[in-house]
């Protein structure tokens, strides 16, 4: 049985450069920092970086945000490229995605119906 999202791992060609970029974007230091894996705590979940080949295919997790327009703008200002513009997908929910400077898809979502009390 699945217990819910725990970790999303992004392969990157340069772990140190990606670590520094994500540290700037997230505004916090990694909780685990080794050459083979860097992990950041994001709202109780983990965003991980591993050496590898980046890409925008495969699983497409969405990270929750309180202000999608502001976060989308911040990502673009930090050098990410728009992949999917902000879209209202109905019922007050908005999504968007960018390609981080390392070639990975980074999806964001504003969902006013998401209940943190349901997170296990």
C-alpha beads as a LAMMPS data file, in Angstrom:
LAMMPS data file: protein, C-alpha beads

120 atoms
119 bonds

1 atom types
1 bond types

-500.0 500.0 xlo xhi
-500.0 500.0 ylo yhi
-500.0 500.0 zlo zhi

Masses

1 110.0

Atoms # bond

1 1 1 0.000 0.000 0.000
2 1 1 1.310 3.447 -0.910
3 1 1 1.604 5.883 1.967
4 1 1 1.942 9.076 -0.112
5 1 1 4.704 11.161 -1.637
6 1 1 7.981 11.024 0.282
7 1 1 10.821 11.868 -2.113
8 1 1 11.201 13.119 -5.667
9 1 1 14.647 12.548 -7.159
10 1 1 16.124 14.663 -9.940
11 1 1 19.128 13.351 -11.879
12 1 1 21.659 16.107 -12.592
13 1 1 25.008 16.198 -14.374
14 1 1 26.628 18.436 -11.723
15 1 1 25.382 17.723 -8.195
16 1 1 27.248 20.642 -6.579
17 1 1 25.918 23.211 -9.065
18 1 1 22.375 21.834 -8.759
19 1 1 22.656 21.785 -4.955
20 1 1 23.610 25.467 -4.938
21 1 1 20.784 26.422 -7.323
22 1 1 18.151 24.529 -5.343
23 1 1 19.543 25.955 -2.099
24 1 1 18.967 29.436 -3.543
25 1 1 15.492 28.622 -4.819
26 1 1 14.321 26.788 -1.691
27 1 1 16.025 29.171 0.720
28 1 1 17.416 26.388 2.863
29 1 1 20.459 24.170 3.137
30 1 1 20.243 20.497 2.261
31 1 1 19.483 18.054 5.046
32 1 1 21.792 15.463 3.445
33 1 1 24.768 16.486 1.303
34 1 1 27.052 13.897 -0.256
35 1 1 28.529 13.562 -3.771
36 1 1 26.111 10.683 -4.520
37 1 1 22.939 12.318 -3.113
38 1 1 21.761 15.724 -1.919
39 1 1 18.402 15.952 -0.154
40 1 1 16.297 18.989 0.764
41 1 1 13.337 18.936 3.118
42 1 1 10.345 20.579 1.423
43 1 1 7.221 20.705 3.532
44 1 1 7.922 17.344 5.111
45 1 1 8.848 15.706 1.804
46 1 1 12.256 15.372 0.157
47 1 1 13.607 16.793 -3.069
48 1 1 16.665 14.726 -3.947
49 1 1 19.511 15.250 -6.415
50 1 1 21.598 12.379 -7.804
51 1 1 24.290 12.186 -10.473
52 1 1 22.701 11.191 -13.759
53 1 1 21.116 12.282 -16.999
54 1 1 18.346 14.874 -16.568
55 1 1 15.132 14.903 -18.577
56 1 1 11.526 16.037 -18.637
57 1 1 9.916 12.641 -19.303
58 1 1 8.857 10.047 -16.788
59 1 1 6.970 10.738 -13.578
60 1 1 5.705 14.285 -13.207
61 1 1 5.321 15.225 -9.542
62 1 1 3.832 18.584 -8.655
63 1 1 5.140 20.541 -5.659
64 1 1 2.520 22.556 -3.779
65 1 1 2.803 26.345 -3.641
66 1 1 0.697 29.054 -1.992
67 1 1 1.160 31.613 -4.804
68 1 1 1.761 29.978 -8.177
69 1 1 2.281 33.240 -10.047
70 1 1 5.008 34.382 -7.636
71 1 1 6.810 31.026 -7.538
72 1 1 6.589 30.613 -11.327
73 1 1 8.100 34.082 -11.738
74 1 1 10.856 33.300 -9.231
75 1 1 11.762 30.088 -11.059
76 1 1 12.003 31.916 -14.387
77 1 1 14.055 34.728 -12.806
78 1 1 16.488 32.102 -11.459
79 1 1 17.085 30.720 -14.952
80 1 1 14.454 28.008 -15.324
81 1 1 12.694 27.811 -18.701
82 1 1 8.942 27.584 -19.061
83 1 1 7.741 24.121 -20.032
84 1 1 4.025 24.449 -19.274
85 1 1 2.531 27.887 -18.560
86 1 1 0.275 28.435 -15.582
87 1 1 -3.017 26.739 -16.338
88 1 1 -6.295 26.825 -14.475
89 1 1 -7.265 23.157 -14.541
90 1 1 -10.601 23.713 -12.839
91 1 1 -12.051 24.015 -9.364
92 1 1 -9.536 26.724 -8.419
93 1 1 -6.524 24.479 -9.071
94 1 1 -3.609 25.855 -11.103
95 1 1 -0.548 24.031 -12.401
96 1 1 2.660 24.946 -14.233
97 1 1 6.021 23.398 -15.031
98 1 1 9.493 24.621 -15.840
99 1 1 12.730 23.016 -16.914
100 1 1 15.304 23.669 -14.202
101 1 1 18.784 24.804 -15.313
102 1 1 19.863 21.151 -15.206
103 1 1 17.284 19.850 -17.708
104 1 1 14.663 18.381 -15.340
105 1 1 10.952 19.071 -15.236
106 1 1 9.886 20.877 -12.051
107 1 1 6.113 21.009 -11.670
108 1 1 4.196 23.229 -9.260
109 1 1 0.562 23.270 -8.178
110 1 1 -1.755 25.570 -6.281
111 1 1 -4.554 23.416 -4.913
112 1 1 -6.873 25.137 -2.431
113 1 1 -8.474 21.755 -1.645
114 1 1 -5.262 20.007 -0.511
115 1 1 -5.463 19.128 3.171
116 1 1 -2.171 18.844 4.987
117 1 1 -4.058 16.958 7.694
118 1 1 -4.425 14.083 5.200
119 1 1 -0.637 13.732 4.812
120 1 1 0.672 10.600 6.544

Bonds

1 1 1 2
2 1 2 3
3 1 3 4
4 1 4 5
5 1 5 6
6 1 6 7
7 1 7 8
8 1 8 9
9 1 9 10
10 1 10 11
11 1 11 12
12 1 12 13
13 1 13 14
14 1 14 15
15 1 15 16
16 1 16 17
17 1 17 18
18 1 18 19
19 1 19 20
20 1 20 21
21 1 21 22
22 1 22 23
23 1 23 24
24 1 24 25
25 1 25 26
26 1 26 27
27 1 27 28
28 1 28 29
29 1 29 30
30 1 30 31
31 1 31 32
32 1 32 33
33 1 33 34
34 1 34 35
35 1 35 36
36 1 36 37
37 1 37 38
38 1 38 39
39 1 39 40
40 1 40 41
41 1 41 42
42 1 42 43
43 1 43 44
44 1 44 45
45 1 45 46
46 1 46 47
47 1 47 48
48 1 48 49
49 1 49 50
50 1 50 51
51 1 51 52
52 1 52 53
53 1 53 54
54 1 54 55
55 1 55 56
56 1 56 57
57 1 57 58
58 1 58 59
59 1 59 60
60 1 60 61
61 1 61 62
62 1 62 63
63 1 63 64
64 1 64 65
65 1 65 66
66 1 66 67
67 1 67 68
68 1 68 69
69 1 69 70
70 1 70 71
71 1 71 72
72 1 72 73
73 1 73 74
74 1 74 75
75 1 75 76
76 1 76 77
77 1 77 78
78 1 78 79
79 1 79 80
80 1 80 81
81 1 81 82
82 1 82 83
83 1 83 84
84 1 84 85
85 1 85 86
86 1 86 87
87 1 87 88
88 1 88 89
89 1 89 90
90 1 90 91
91 1 91 92
92 1 92 93
93 1 93 94
94 1 94 95
95 1 95 96
96 1 96 97
97 1 97 98
98 1 98 99
99 1 99 100
100 1 100 101
101 1 101 102
102 1 102 103
103 1 103 104
104 1 104 105
105 1 105 106
106 1 106 107
107 1 107 108
108 1 108 109
109 1 109 110
110 1 110 111
111 1 111 112
112 1 112 113
113 1 113 114
114 1 114 115
115 1 115 116
116 1 116 117
117 1 117 118
118 1 118 119
119 1 119 120
